[in-house]
């Protein structure tokens, strides 16, 4: 137990050294622009329309507007861009629990930490067959809208399911290349689906993507003992938006981000958009405006530990005769991070 205590204590210290180094290397602070979003053009943005009554036939564009009018409005304001926020399609991490009939606590406290089972891999999960079908349905929907504004710039998470979703959705609709951005990834830590592969793997398997400047070879963010919380996710969302505004020109008015539900909801929060649920493979248009004023995005409650993730460690795990040493390690992590 003493050795495990020392190991987890060192992991704790090493984790925050990495995070601090990451902030230094990125040369960013948490004093970032204020963002807002237009409530005029899309039903998803209109609080007077219940979310279950939103008509997504034309991606939520209200019947009294056209896409041309949307673009004219955005082009008249140098601080505005039209973002298409797209959630990745269905991945194996979304189906594994029901496929194996794991209980909620067994999935959260044990199985979500593993890389997979019986040939089904949810570590940095790939798309399921249904996921591929969802992307193809979205392409047909885009192609059915004659005046749909095809994005001019594309940004994507480094995780496999988002790279596959971008490739299946946009490859035949644009000649542009998507830029992989670390901060476009899902809320990360503890579970294996939020851990990414290294840069070499991504380069070998997704050769037609670009990397943002300073992209690390290995995953310096993910840690098996700590989980990013909403506060840090919102900071990351604001940082991501600032970088996109900084790295695109005023003429680049239509932007695509292919990412994950967690970080996309943080983006909606940061731009003062109401919560709007995104199903796997879903897409929401949002006009986002960057303000000339900044504010502090607090970071005093940025991460939680394994105890918060798994407050009640099960005595046995469904789907396996869990080895004693694994159970002991799980209990050790829980007790030394309280």
KEMIVEX-288831 format. One line per 5 residues: their letters; for each residue z, x, y of N, C-alpha, C. Coordinates in steps of 0.1 Angstrom, whole numbers. Each point is the difference from the previous one (the first is absolute). Layout:
# KEMIVEX-288831
A> Z X Y Z X Y Z X Y  ...
END
This chain:
# KEMIVEX-288831
XXXXX> 0 8 -12 0 -8 12 0 9 13  7 11 -1 0 9 12 -13 5 3  -8 4 -11 -13 5 3 -9 -11 6  1 -12 -5 -8 -11 5 4 -3 15  13 1 3 4 -2 13 -6 10 10
XXXXX> 0 13 -5 -5 11 9 -15 -2 1  -7 -4 -11 -14 -3 1 -4 -10 10  8 -12 -1 -4 -11 10 4 4 14  11 8 1 4 4 14 -11 9 6  -5 9 -8 -11 9 4 -13 -8 3
XXXXX> -2 -11 -8 -12 -8 2 1 -7 13  12 -5 3 3 -7 13 -4 9 12  6 13 -1 -3 9 11 -14 4 1  -7 3 -12 -14 4 0 -9 -11 6  4 -13 -4 -8 -11 5 0 -1 15
XXXXX> 11 2 7 1 -1 14 -6 12 7  1 12 -7 -7 11 6 -15 -2 0  -5 -6 -11 -15 -3 0 -3 -10 11  8 -11 1 -3 -10 11 0 6 14  10 8 2 1 7 13 -12 9 3
XXXXX> -4 8 -11 -11 8 2 -13 -8 2  -1 -11 -6 -11 -9 1 -2 -4 15  11 -4 6 0 -4 14 -4 11 9  5 12 -3 -4 12 8 -14 3 -1  -5 1 -13 -14 3 -2 -9 -10 6
XXXXX> 4 -13 1 -9 -10 5 1 0 16  10 7 5 1 1 15 1 -14 6  7 -10 -7 1 -13 6 15 -3 2  3 -9 10 13 -5 2 0 -14 -3  12 -6 1 1 -15 -1 -1 -7 13
XXXXX> -4 7 10 -3 -6 13 -15 -3 1  -4 -13 -3 -14 -3 -3 -4 -12 8  -13 -3 1 -5 -11 8 5 -14 -5  1 -9 9 2 -14 -3 -13 -6 -4  0 -9 -10 -12 -6 -4 1 -15 1
XXXXX> -11 -7 2 0 -15 0 -13 -4 -7  0 -13 -3 -12 -6 -6 -4 -13 7  -13 -3 0 -5 -12 5 3 -12 -9  3 -11 6 3 -12 -7 -11 -11 1  -12 4 6 -10 -9 5 -10 -4 -11
XXXXX> -5 9 -7 -12 -2 -8 1 -3 -14  11 3 -7 1 -1 -14 12 -9 -4  -2 -9 -9 10 -10 -4 12 7 -6  -2 12 -7 12 7 -5 9 5 11  -5 1 12 9 5 11 6 -11 8
XXXXX> -4 -12 -2 4 -12 8 13 -6 -7  11 1 7 13 -5 -6 0 -16 0  -10 -6 7 0 -14 0 -7 -6 -13  -6 9 -7 -7 -4 -13 8 6 -12  6 -9 -8 8 4 -11 -9 9 -9
XXXXX> 7 11 -6 -8 10 -7 -7 -7 -12  5 -10 -6 -6 -7 -11 -12 -8 4  -2 -2 13 -11 -8 4 -11 8 7  2 13 -1 -10 9 6 -13 -1 -8  -11 -2 7 -14 0 -6 -6 14 0
XXXXX> 0 6 -11 -5 14 -1 -15 1 -4  -7 -12 2 -15 0 -4 -7 11 8  2 1 13 -6 11 8 10 10 4  8 4 -10 11 10 2 10 -5 11  1 -13 1 10 -6 10 -5 -1 14
XXXXX> -12 3 3 -5 -1 13 -1 -15 4  6 -4 11 1 -14 5 -14 -5 2  -2 -13 -2 -13 -6 0 -6 0 14  8 1 11 -5 0 13 -4 14 5  0 10 -9 -3 13 4 -11 6 -9
XXXXX> -7 10 4 -9 8 -8 4 14 -1  -5 7 -10 3 15 -1 -5 7 12  -11 -4 6 -6 6 12 10 -1 11  6 -11 2 10 -2 11 12 9 -3  5 1 -12 11 9 -3 -3 14 4
XXXXX> -12 5 -4 -4 14 4 -2 2 15  -5 -10 6 -1 1 15 13 1 7  10 -7 -5 13 0 6 7 14 -3  -1 5 -12 5 13 -4 -6 11 8  -14 -1 1 -7 11 8 4 0 14
XXXXX> 4 -11 6 4 0 14 14 6 3  7 3 -11 14 6 2 0 13 -7  1 11 7 0 13 -7 12 3 -9  11 -8 1 12 2 -8 0 -9 -12  -11 -8 -3 0 -9 -11 -10 5 -10
XXXXX> 3 -3 -13 -9 1 -11 2 -11 -10  -11 -4 -7 1 -10 -10 2 8 -14  12 -3 -6 3 6 -12 -2 -10 -12  -6 5 -11 0 -7 -12 10 6 -9  12 -6 -2 10 5 -9 -1 -6 -14
XXXXX> -3 9 -9 -4 -4 -14 10 5 -10  5 -9 -8 9 4 -10 -8 4 -13  4 10 -7 -7 4 -12 0 -12 -10  -10 0 -9 0 -10 -10 10 2 -11  0 -9 -10 11 1 -10 0 13 -7
XXXXX> 12 6 -1 1 13 -8 10 -3 -12  0 10 -9 8 -2 -12 15 -1 3  5 6 11 14 -2 4 4 -14 3  -10 -8 3 3 -15 3 0 -8 -13  -5 5 -11 -1 -8 -12 8 5 -11
XXXXX> 5 13 1 7 6 -12 13 -8 -4  8 -4 10 12 -7 -3 -2 -13 -9  -10 -8 5 -3 -12 -7 -7 3 -14  -8 10 0 -7 4 -12 10 3 -11  10 8 3 10 4 -10 12 -9 0
XXXXX> 0 -10 8 12 -9 0 13 7 3  -1 9 10 13 7 4 8 -9 9  13 0 -1 8 -7 9 -1 7 14  4 -8 10 -1 6 14 9 12 2  12 0 -6 9 11 1 -4 12 -8
XXXXX> -6 -3 -12 -5 11 -8 -12 7 6  -8 -8 7 -12 6 6 5 8 12  8 -5 8 4 7 12 8 12 -3  10 -1 -9 9 11 -2 -5 11 -10  -10 -3 -8 -5 9 -10 -15 2 0
XXXXX> -7 -12 -3 -14 1 -3 -8 4 12  3 -5 12 -7 4 12 0 15 3  11 6 -5 1 15 2 -9 8 -10  -4 -7 -11 -8 7 -10 -15 0 5  -8 8 -7 -14 1 4 -9 -11 -7
XXXXX> 5 -5 -11 -8 -10 -7 6 -3 -14  -7 -7 -7 4 -4 -14 -12 -4 -8  -1 5 -12 -10 -5 -10 -14 1 6  -3 10 8 -14 2 5 -2 -7 13  9 -8 5 -1 -6 13 8 8 10
XXXXX> -7 5 10 6 10 10 2 -7 13  12 0 6 2 -5 13 4 10 10  2 13 -4 1 11 9 -12 1 8  1 -1 14 -12 1 8 -11 -9 -6  4 -13 -1 -8 -9 -8 -14 -2 4
XXXXX> -9 -2 -10 -14 -3 2 -2 -15 0  -12 -4 3 -3 -14 0 -2 -6 -14  4 -12 -2 -3 -7 -12 -14 -5 1  -5 -6 -11 -13 -6 0 0 -12 10  10 -7 0 1 -11 10 0 6 14
XXXXX> 6 11 3 -1 7 13 -14 3 4  -8 5 -9 -14 3 3 -7 -13 3  2 -11 -7 -6 -13 3 4 -5 14  13 3 3 4 -5 14 -8 8 11  -2 13 -2 -8 7 10 -14 -5 1
XXXXX> -6 -3 -12 -14 -5 0 -1 -14 7  10 -8 -2 1 -13 7 1 2 15  7 10 4 2 2 15 -14 5 6  -7 8 -8 -13 5 5 -9 -12 2  -1 -9 -10 -8 -12 1 4 -8 12
XXXXX> 13 -1 3 4 -8 12 -4 7 13  1 13 1 -4 7 11 -15 -2 2  -8 1 -10 -15 -1 1 -4 -14 3  9 -10 -3 -4 -14 4 1 -3 14  7 9 8 2 -2 14 -10 8 8
XXXXX> -10 -7 5 -12 7 5 3 10 12  10 -4 8 4 8 12 13 7 -2  4 2 -13 13 8 -2 -1 14 6  10 3 8 0 14 6 4 11 -9  -9 7 -6 3 11 -9 7 11 7
XXXXX> 12 4 -5 8 10 7 -8 13 3  4 7 10 -7 12 4 8 12 -5  13 -1 -2 8 11 -5 10 -6 -11  2 9 -10 8 -5 -12 11 10 -3  12 -6 -3 11 8 -4 7 -6 -12
XXXXX> 5 9 -9 4 -5 -13 12 8 -5  9 -7 -8 11 7 -6 -5 10 -11  8 10 -3 -3 10 -10 2 -5 -14  5 -12 -2 3 -4 -14 -12 -6 -7  -1 1 -13 -12 -2 -7 -5 -15 2
XXXXX> 9 -10 0 -5 -13 1 -6 -4 13  4 7 11 -6 -2 13 -14 7 1  0 12 -6 -13 7 0 -11 -7 -8  4 -6 -11 -9 -8 -8 -4 -12 7  10 -7 7 -3 -12 7 -10 3 11
XXXXX> 2 11 8 -9 3 10 -14 3 -5  -1 7 -11 -13 4 -6 -7 -12 -4  7 -10 -7 -7 -11 -5 -4 -10 11  8 0 11 -3 -10 11 -10 5 9  0 13 5 -7 4 12 -12 9 -3
XXXXX> 0 6 -12 -11 11 -2 -14 -5 3  -3 -12 -4 -14 -6 2 -1 -7 13  10 0 8 0 -8 13 -1 10 12  3 13 -2 0 9 11 -4 14 -5  -4 8 9 -3 14 -3 11 9 5
XXXXX> 11 -6 6 11 7 5 9 5 -12  8 10 2 9 6 -9 14 -4 4  8 -4 -10 14 -3 3 9 12 1  10 0 9 9 11 2 13 -3 -7  5 8 -9 12 -2 -7 12 5 9
XXXXX> 9 -10 2 11 3 9 13 -2 -8  9 10 1 12 -1 -8 9 -11 5  0 -3 12 9 -11 5 -5 -14 -2  -12 -1 -6 -6 -13 -4 5 -4 -14  8 8 -6 5 -3 -14 10 -11 0
XXXXX> 4 -4 -12 10 -11 -2 14 6 3  9 -9 2 15 3 0 3 8 -12  6 12 1 1 10 -10 14 3 -5  0 6 -12 13 5 -5 5 -8 -12  5 8 -10 7 -5 -12 -10 -6 -10
XXXXX> -8 -10 3 -9 -5 -10 -13 8 -1  -6 1 -11 -11 10 -2 -13 -6 6  -1 -13 2 -12 -5 5 -3 5 15  11 4 6 -1 4 14 -2 15 2  -1 8 -11 -2 14 0 -15 3 -2
XXXXX> -5 9 8 -14 3 0 -3 12 -8  -13 2 -4 -4 12 -7 -2 11 11  -2 12 -5 -2 11 10 -14 0 5  -2 9 10 -13 -1 7 -12 4 -9  2 10 -9 -11 3 -9 -4 -11 -8
XXXXX> 9 -8 -6 -3 -11 -8 -9 -10 9  5 -3 12 -8 -9 8 -14 5 3  -1 13 4 -13 5 2 -9 -1 -12  5 3 -12 -8 -1 -12 -4 -14 -3  8 -9 2 -2 -14 -5 -6 -9 11
XXXXX> 2 4 12 -5 -8 12 -7 9 10  -11 6 -4 -6 11 8 -6 -5 13  -3 -12 2 -7 -5 12 10 -5 11  12 5 0 10 -3 10 3 12 8  4 -1 13 5 11 8 15 -1 0
XXXXX> 6 12 3 15 0 1 3 2 15  10 -6 5 5 3 13 4 14 1  0 5 12 5 14 3 15 2 -4  3 10 -8 14 3 -3 5 -8 -13  -10 -6 -7 4 -7 -12 6 9 -10
XXXXX> 12 -2 -5 6 9 -10 -6 0 -14  1 11 -6 -5 1 -14 8 -9 -9  13 1 0 8 -8 -9 7 -12 8  6 -9 -7 7 -11 7 13 4 5  1 3 13 12 5 6 9 -12 4
XXXXX> -5 -12 0 8 -11 5 8 -7 -12  -6 -1 -11 6 -8 -11 12 8 -6  11 -7 -3 12 6 -6 6 -10 -10  4 5 -12 5 -9 -10 13 -6 3  8 4 10 13 -5 2 1 -8 13
XXXXX> -10 0 8 1 -7 13 -12 -8 3  2 -11 7 -10 -10 3 -1 -3 15  -13 1 5 -2 -3 14 4 -15 3  6 -2 12 5 -13 4 -10 -5 11  2 -13 3 -9 -6 10 0 7 13
XXXXX> 11 5 5 1 7 12 -10 12 1  0 8 -11 -9 12 0 -14 -5 -2  -2 -11 -8 -14 -5 -2 -6 -5 14  8 -6 8 -5 -4 13 -3 12 9  8 10 0 -3 13 7 -13 5 -5
XXXXX> -2 0 -13 -12 6 -6 -12 -9 4  2 -13 1 -11 -9 4 -4 3 14  9 2 9 -3 3 14 -6 14 1  4 9 -8 -6 14 0 -15 -1 -5  -2 -8 -10 -13 -1 -6 -10 -7 11
XXXXX> 5 -10 6 -8 -7 10 -3 10 12  10 7 5 -3 9 11 -10 11 -4  1 5 -12 -9 10 -5 -15 -6 0  -1 -12 -5 -13 -6 -1 -6 -2 14  8 -5 10 -5 -1 13 -3 13 6
XXXXX> 7 11 -3 -2 13 5 -13 6 -6  -2 -3 -12 -11 7 -8 -13 -7 1  -1 -12 6 -12 -7 1 -4 -2 15  -12 -2 3 -5 -1 13 2 -14 5  -2 -2 13 1 -14 6 -12 -9 -5
XXXXX> -11 7 -5 -11 -8 -5 3 -4 -14  9 6 -7 4 -4 -14 9 -12 1  -6 -12 0 8 -12 2 4 -8 -12  -6 3 -11 4 -7 -13 4 10 -10  13 -2 -5 6 10 -8 5 -6 -13
XXXXX> -2 7 -11 5 -5 -13 11 9 -5  11 -6 -5 11 7 -7 1 -7 -13  -2 8 -11 3 -5 -14 13 6 -4  9 -9 -3 14 5 -2 8 -9 -9  13 -2 2 9 -7 -9 8 -10 8
XXXXX> 5 -10 -7 7 -11 6 12 5 9  8 9 -6 12 4 8 -4 6 13  -9 10 1 -3 6 13 -8 -9 8  -8 -9 -5 -8 -9 8 10 -10 6  10 -5 -7 10 -8 7 7 7 11
XXXXX> 3 13 -2 6 7 11 -9 1 12  -13 2 -2 -10 0 11 1 -13 7  0 -11 -7 0 -14 6 13 -1 8  11 5 -5 13 0 8 -1 8 13  -6 12 -1 -1 9 11 -9 -6 11
XXXXX> -10 -7 -4 -9 -6 10 4 -14 4  11 -4 -4 6 -14 4 -9 -11 -5  -5 2 -12 -7 -11 -7 9 -7 -10  -2 -13 -2 9 -7 -9 -2 5 -14  9 -2 -9 -1 4 -14 -12 -9 -6
XXXXX> -9 7 -7 -10 -7 -7 -3 6 -13  3 -7 -11 -1 6 -13 -14 4 -4  -1 12 -5 -13 5 -5 0 1 -15  -9 -8 -6 -1 1 -15 -8 13 -3  1 5 -13 -8 12 -4 -15 -2 3
XXXXX> -6 9 7 -14 -1 4 -2 -7 12  11 -5 7 -2 -8 12 -2 8 12  -5 -6 11 -4 7 12 4 -10 12  6 6 10 3 -7 12 -5 7 13  -7 -8 9 -5 6 12 11 -1 11
XXXXX> 3 11 7 10 0 11 -5 8 11  0 -6 12 -3 8 12 13 7 5  0 13 0 11 8 4 -2 7 13  10 -1 8 0 7 13 11 10 1  -4 12 4 10 11 3 4 0 14
XXXXX> 13 0 3 5 -1 13 1 14 6  0 1 13 2 12 7 14 5 0  9 -9 -3 14 4 -1 5 3 -14  10 8 -1 5 4 -13 14 -6 -2  5 1 -12 14 -4 -3 5 9 -12
XXXXX> 13 0 -2 5 7 -11 0 -9 -12  -5 5 -11 0 -7 -13 12 7 -8  11 -7 -1 12 6 -6 -2 5 -14  7 11 -3 0 6 -14 13 3 -5  10 -8 4 14 3 -4 3 -7 -14
XXXXX> -9 -8 -5 2 -8 -12 -13 1 -8  -5 12 -2 -14 1 -5 -2 -1 -15  11 4 -8 -1 1 -14 12 -6 -7  -3 -5 -12 11 -5 -9 0 8 -12  11 -1 -8 1 8 -12 -2 -8 -13
XXXXX> 2 6 -11 -2 -6 -13 9 -12 -2  12 1 5 10 -11 -1 -5 -13 6  -7 1 11 -6 -11 7 -11 -6 -8  -8 9 -6 -11 -4 -8 4 -7 -13  11 5 -6 4 -5 -13 16 -1 1
XXXXX> 5 -11 6 14 -1 2 8 -2 -13  -7 -6 -10 7 -3 -13 -8 6 -12  4 12 -4 -7 6 -11 2 -7 -13  -11 -4 -7 1 -8 -12 6 9 -11  7 -6 -10 6 8 -11 -11 3 -10
XXXXX> -10 -8 -1 -11 3 -9 -13 -4 7  -12 6 -4 -12 -2 6 -10 -7 -10  -6 -11 5 -10 -7 -9 -12 9 -2  -6 -1 -11 -13 7 -3 2 14 -5  13 5 -2 2 13 -5 14 1 -4
XXXXX> 3 9 -10 13 4 -3 3 12 10  5 -3 11 1 11 11 9 11 -5  -5 12 1 9 12 -4 13 1 8  10 4 -7 13 1 7 -1 9 12  -7 11 -1 -1 10 12 -7 -6 12
XXXXX> -9 -10 -3 -7 -6 11 9 -10 7  8 -7 -8 9 -10 6 11 8 8  4 11 -6 10 8 7 -5 5 14  -13 5 0 -6 5 12 0 -11 10  -5 -12 -4 -1 -11 9 14 -4 6
XXXXX> 10 0 -8 14 -3 5 4 11 9  -3 13 -3 4 11 8 -6 0 14  -13 -4 0 -7 -1 13 7 -11 9  3 -11 -7 6 -11 7 14 4 6  8 7 -8 13 3 4 1 11 11
XXX> -10 9 -1 1 11 10 -7 -2 13  -7 -12 1 -7 -3 13 6 -12 7  11 -4 -5 7 -12 6 6 4 14
END
